[in-house]
Amino acid sequence: MATEPLQQLLQQAFPDATELSVEDRTGGGDHFQVTIASPRFEGLPLLEQHRLVNTALAEPLRDGTIHELRIKTKGIR
């Protein structure tokens, strides 16, 4: 899978993000690194921040398009 569809899903879920990137870690199209900085994460525990990202990417996670997902989130004010 190309990174663009994932990027679009995340942009829809986090329209206020000041940083949003999706990187294909292996070149195989199924191992991704996601980095997002959003005010939506401010004050939330890390687990809850990652749950929000997993929810945004629920379909590609469910159908096996994403085999591995590494998430880095940052809360901003």
C-alpha positions as CSV (number, residue, x, y, z in Angstrom):
1,M,0.0,0.0,0.0
2,A,1.2,3.5,-0.8
3,T,1.5,6.0,2.0
4,E,-1.0,8.4,0.4
5,P,-4.2,6.6,1.4
6,L,-3.0,6.3,5.0
7,Q,-2.0,10.0,5.0
8,Q,-5.5,10.9,3.8
9,L,-7.2,8.9,6.5
10,L,-5.1,10.5,9.2
11,Q,-5.6,14.0,7.8
12,Q,-9.4,13.4,8.0
13,A,-9.1,12.2,11.6
14,F,-6.6,14.9,12.7
15,P,-7.4,18.0,10.6
16,D,-5.7,20.2,13.2
17,A,-2.4,18.3,13.1
18,T,0.7,20.5,12.8
19,E,2.9,17.5,11.8
20,L,1.7,14.4,10.0
21,S,3.8,11.9,8.2
22,V,3.5,8.4,7.0
23,E,6.7,6.5,6.1
24,D,7.0,3.1,4.5
25,R,9.7,1.6,6.7
26,T,10.7,-1.4,4.6
27,G,9.6,-0.5,1.0
28,G,7.2,-3.4,1.0
29,G,4.0,-1.4,1.6
30,D,2.9,-3.0,4.8
31,H,5.2,-1.7,7.6
32,F,4.7,2.0,8.5
33,Q,5.9,4.7,10.8
34,V,3.3,7.3,11.6
35,T,4.2,10.6,13.3
36,I,1.5,13.0,14.3
37,A,1.5,16.2,16.4
38,S,-2.0,17.4,17.3
39,P,-3.7,19.5,20.0
40,R,-6.1,16.5,20.2
41,F,-3.4,14.5,22.0
42,E,-2.7,17.2,24.7
43,G,-3.3,15.8,28.2
44,L,-4.1,12.3,26.9
45,P,-2.1,9.2,28.1
46,L,0.1,7.7,25.4
47,L,-2.2,4.6,25.1
48,E,-5.2,6.8,24.4
49,Q,-3.3,8.8,21.8
50,H,-2.3,5.6,20.0
51,R,-5.9,4.3,20.2
52,L,-7.1,7.4,18.3
53,V,-4.5,6.7,15.6
54,N,-5.5,3.0,15.4
55,T,-9.2,4.0,15.1
56,A,-8.4,6.3,12.2
57,L,-6.6,3.5,10.5
58,A,-9.1,0.8,11.5
59,E,-9.9,-0.5,8.0
60,P,-6.3,-1.0,6.7
61,L,-5.4,-2.6,10.0
62,R,-8.4,-4.9,9.9
63,D,-8.0,-6.0,6.3
64,G,-4.3,-6.8,6.8
65,T,-3.0,-4.0,4.5
66,I,-1.0,-2.7,7.5
67,H,1.1,-5.5,8.9
68,E,3.1,-3.4,11.3
69,L,2.4,0.1,12.6
70,R,4.8,2.2,14.6
71,I,3.2,5.3,16.1
72,K,4.8,8.5,17.4
73,T,2.4,11.1,18.8
74,K,2.9,14.6,20.2
75,G,0.4,16.7,22.1
76,I,0.6,20.4,21.3
77,R,-1.1,23.5,22.6
